[in-house]
């Protein structure tokens, strides 16, 4: 290449901030001034409360008191006559009118990796196509083109069991989650609440030491110009996806919206209500994010004080003590989340999903634990688009089988789509050009759950 031409080209890209204002600088300047700090009251959002490891349905939503399989867990009355749930959920019992408890879940995947992939994508793993997670495909459909914050944020995930279950699949990097607090465990934060608040901030947003904002912006413009030249010669969705993801990352670096991740802006009273632990503060962060227009946020509960293995609900041994500790974190945080959303007028437009990759065996093993079980277990839906105050499906007295209204994963995810105002039959093109529906064609939404 002619050196003088190369230098001229580079000089143009460095100094052409005016001509490239429609690219990076447009995102970093005008967009920040134009986007409101809070979302429209009609804008839909979804929060997934992910229970890593597979929670026991018998000790949470489908107790069997009096049966040998029920163990020592007592059932308590709720705000809804006839619906009884675990004694570990006193606050949620008072809010049962907002919950649709799906007791008839039935799948065939009782392996952590395969079960996580199935529940989070709606597909069985295997084959050449990498399917997007529910956060990616719902986030994509609800995304706003001028948004500063990403469309999918994952809080405190523990992804090693099934990394692809958390990714955007064929949708590409633009719809990958922004991850905060990955692999963090409760009980390992020496400075307690201060450590947790720091963990839940977006890391590495600051420019390198010695680089001014002006110089950083010039570098971003320079890179964007190079990306544009490359895509002119090599067009394609992968390259375009990378450029879009990079632009949005740079937007976030310079956006006032990043303050959403600063939990210290909230009152001590409210933070106490959620619980001064990783999951509780993660739920508070989820509220702050959906309030600012993030359409999909997931918060993982994979540990609790005294249960710090990262897959806390995988209770092969000492199930009852572990479940009690985990529920003591879950119950106040989830109740506070619903109250907080309601107080701000956001609960009617924010759908909440509670689920893990499968359930636990009704029979108790010799270690006072419960093993993997996919035949008959529970998930819960609440909030926007959901008709609460009901149970869907019924298991046998011993919990070993679904006796009424079985629900599979495609049906569950199709229901979620309908609840947030998305057509589950909509198609996206995969990386091999094949059109693929958001949810399997066989899926039938649970009409009785939808409001």
N, C-alpha and C positions, 0 to 999 in steps of 0.2 A: 504493500500500500504506500502511496506517496505520503511522505512524512508531513509535508506542509498541509496537505488536505486533512490528514488525521488530526494535526494540531488545531487547524481551523474548526474542524468538527467538534472537537472537545471544548474549544474556547466558546463556541456557540452554545453548547449545551450548558456550560458553566454559567455563562452570562445571560442566557436567554430566559431569565426569570419572568420577564413580562410576557414573552411568547408562550411560556409553559404555564402561565397562571391558570389556564383551564384544566391543568392536570393536578399536580400535587398542591401547589399553593392555593388553588381554588378550594381544595378539601380542607386545608389547614387554616384558612382565613375566613372566607365568606361562609363556609358551612358552619363553623363554630358560632358565628353570630346569628345564623338563621334558624338553627334548630332549637326548639323550646326545651326547657330542662325537664318537663314532665310530659307523659304521654297523653294522648287524647283519651277521653273517658270511654270512647267506643272502640279503641284499639284493643285487640285480644292478646292474651299472653297465656303461657303455660309454665307451671312449676312442677318438676318431677322430684319427688322425695325418694331417692334410690337407697334401698336397704341391702347393702352388699353382703353376700354370703347366703342369702335365702332365709327369710324370717319364718318362724313357726306360726302357722295359722291357728293352731290349737291354743296357743298362749297369748294371742292377740285378738283376732277378729272372730274366731269361730270356736270358742271354748266348749269343752265337753265335760262339765262338772258331773261328778258321780260315776263316770266311766273310768275304767283303769287307764285308758289312753289319755285321759284328761290331765292326769298329774295333779299337783297341788294348786293349780291356778283356779281362783274363784271367778265366777261371772258376776258382773254388776249390771243393774238397770241403767238405761240411758234416758235421754230426754224424749226419746221416741218409744212409746209403749210397745212391748213385745221384742224389742231389739236389746240383746244383752251382749256385752263385750268383756274383755279381760279387766280384772281389777287394777291392772297397771295403767289404765287409761282413764283416770277420773275426770280430767279436763276435756278430753275428747268425747267422753260420755255425755257431757253437758252440751256438746255441739253436734250430736249425732243427727240432728235434723238437717245438717249440711252435708252429711256423708252418704254416699252410695257404696255399700259394702258388697263386693263381688265375691261370694263364697264358693262359686262353682268353677273356678279356674281349673283347667285340665290340659296338661301338655305332656310331651313325651321326653323332654330333655332334662335330665337330672344331673348333668355335669355342669360345674360352674361356668366354664368357658362357653359351652354350647347354649346353656340356658340364658346366660347374659346376652349373648348375641341374638337369640330368638326374641327375648322380651324387649330388647332395645332397638331392633331393626324390623321385627315382624317376620323374619325369615330364618330358616335353618342354615347354619354355616356350611360352606362347601361350594365348589364350583368356581367359575372364573369371575363372577360378578361380585364386587365389594359393595354391599348395600349400605346406605346411609343410616345413621342412628335416628331415632325419633326426634332428638333435639335438632339435628341438622335438617331433616325434611320439614318439620313443623316450623323451625326458625326461618327457613328459606321462604316458605309460603307467607309468613307473617312479617317478613323483613320490610323495613322502610328504606327506599333507595337513598335517602339523604341522612340516614342514621349515622351518628358518630360512634355509638357503641355497637359491638358485634351482635349478631342475631342469636347467638347461642353461647352461654357461659356455663362452665362446669365447675362446681365448687367442691373441693376436697375429694376428688375421685381417687379410687384405688384400682387402677386399670390393668394390672399385670395379669389378671385371670383371663381377660379377653380384650386386648387393646383395640381390635378392629370394631368392637361393639360400641365404642365411644366416638368413632370417626365419621367423617362426612361421606365416605365411600366414593361412589362415582360422581357425587355432586361437586367434589373438588375442595381445595383449601379455603375458599371464601366462606364455606359453611362449616368449617371445622370449629370446635369449641375453643373459646378463650378459657384456659384452665388456670385456676388459682387454688393454692393450698393442696397440691397433689401429694398423696401419700402421707399427709399429716395425721397424727394420731393424738387423741385426747389423752391427757395424763403425762405427756412427754414435753410439755411446754413449761420450762422452769420459771418463766416469768408470767405464767398463767395468761390472763386476759390480754396483756400487752403483746405477748407472742402471737396469740390467735388473731388479733386485729392486724398485726403485721403480715401474718401468713395469708390473710384474705385480701391483701392488696395485690395489684398487678405488678409483677417484678420487672426490673430492667427497662423502665420507661424513661429514665433519665438519659440525656445525651452523655457521651464519654467526657471525662474530665478535660477541660480546656477547649471544648467545642461550644461555640456560642449558638444561640437560637438561629441567628442569621445564617451562619455557616452550615448548621444542621439542615436548614430548609434548602439551602443551595445544593447540598449533597443529595437530598431527597429528590429535588428537581432533576439533578444530573442522572440519578439512577432511573427515574421515570422516563426520561428521554431515551436512555439506552434500551429500556424495556419496550418502549414504543417502536424503536427501530427494529428490535428483534422480532416483535410480533408482526410488523409489516412484512418481513421476509419469511417468518415462520408462524403463520396464524394457527390458532388452535385453542381449545377450551382450557387445556392444562396451563399454558403460558398465561392466558388471560386471567385464569383463576389465581395464579401466583401474584400477578401484578395487582389485582384487586385486593387480595389479602394484605399485601405490603402497603398499599395506599391506606387501607383502613387501620392498620397498625400505626402508621405515622399520624393519621388523624387522631387516634386515641392518645398518642404521646403529647399532643399539643392541645387537647380538648379539655374544657372545664368539666366535661361529663365524667372524667376519670375520678372526680371527687365522690362519685357513687360508691367507690370502694373504700372510702374512709369512714369506718364505723364510729369513730370518735365524734362525729357530728351528731350522733343520736344521744338522747338523754340516758342517764344511768338507769332510770326507772324502767325504760323500755328495754334496754339491753338486759337488765336483770330478768324481765318477764320472759324473754326468749331463752334465757339460760346462758351463763358465762362459760360456754363450752364451744367446741368447734362446730358442731351441728347447729346449735342454737344461734350462734352468731352467723353461721352460713345461711340460715333461714332469714335472718334480718337483712343480710346482704341481698338475698333473692328479692325481698320486697323492695329494697332500694333500686335494684336493677329493673324490675318490671315497671316500677313507677316512672322510670326514666326511658321507657320504651324498648327494653330488651324483651323480645317475644318469647324466648325459651331459656329457662334457668333450671339447672338440676343441682340438688344438694345431696351429697352422699353421707349416710350414717354407717360408718364401718368400724367405729370404735366408740368407747365410752370410758370414763374413769373406772379402771379395774378390768376393762375388756379392750385390750389394745393391740389386737393381732391384725387389724386392717380388714378382716372379713368377719367382723364381730358377730353376725347373725349365723355363722356356720357353727352351730352349737352341738357338735358331736358329743361333747362332754359337759356336764354341769349346765345343762340347758336353762334350767329355771332361774338360777342366779344370774346368768348372763343376760337372759331376756329381761329380767327385772331391771338390771342396770341400764340396758339399752333403752327400754321404755321410759325410764325416769328422765332420759334426755329427750326422747322423741315427743312424749306427751305434752310437756309445757311449750316446746318450740313450735310444734304444729298448731296447737291451740292459739298461741300468740300470733302466729303468721296469719291465721284466718281472721282473728280479731283486728289485727293491724290493717290488713287489706280491706276489711269491711269498713273500718273507721274512715278510710281514705277513699271510699267509693270504688274500690278496685276488685272486690271479690266477685262481683257479678260478671266481670270480663276476664277473670284469671282462673283457669282450670288447674286443679291440683291432682296429681297422680301419686299414689303411694304403691310401690311394688319393689320386689326383688326378683331374682332369677328363677326361683321356685319356692316351694314350702318345705316343711320338715315332716318326717315320718310320724304318723299318729302313735305308733308303738314306741315306747321309751326303751332305749338300749341299756345294757348293764352299767354304762358310765353315767347314767342319769341324763343322757343326751338324746337328741333326735337327729336322724340322718337325712340325707337328701330325699326329696319326695316331690314328684311332679303330677301325680294322679288327681289330687284334690286339695286345692289351697286357695288363698285369698289375695285380692288386690282391693284398692279403695280409690274412688273418684270423688272429687268435691269441687265446689266453687262454680265458676262460670260455665253455663251450658249444662249443668248437672242437676238432676232432681234428687235432692238428698232425702234423708229420713227413710231409707229402705235398704233391704238386703236383696241380692240377686243370686239365686241358686241356693241349693241346700245339700249338705253332705250327710252321709249316714251317721247313725248314732255313735259309731266307733271312729268316724272320720276317714274311713278307708276309701270311700268312693263318692262321687257326685251323684246324688239321687234325683236332683231336679235342676234344670237350666244350666247345663255345662257351657262354659265360655272358653274359647280358644284365644290365642294371642292376636291374630288378625282382627277378630271381632272387637277385642279390647281397644286396639289402636285405631280401628275405624271409628269407634265411639269417641275416642279422644279427638280425632280429626273433626268430626261433626260438632263436638262441643266447642271447639275453638273457631268454628266457621270455615273449615277447609273441606273441600270435596275429596274424599279418600280415593276416588277413581281417577284423579288427576295423574298425568304421566310426566315423567322426566326421562330424557335420553341418557342411557348408560354410556360408559366409555367405549363400548363397541357399537353404539348407535341404536341399540335396542330400546324402544320405549317401555318404561316400567312404571307401574302404578305406585302411588305412595304406599298402599296397602294391598295385599294379595286380592285378586279378583273375587275369591270365594268369601271375603269378609262381609259380615252382616252386622252393622251397628246395633247396639242394645237400645232399642227405641224407648224402652221403659225407663232408661237412665237419663235420657236427654230431656232437658226442660224446654 
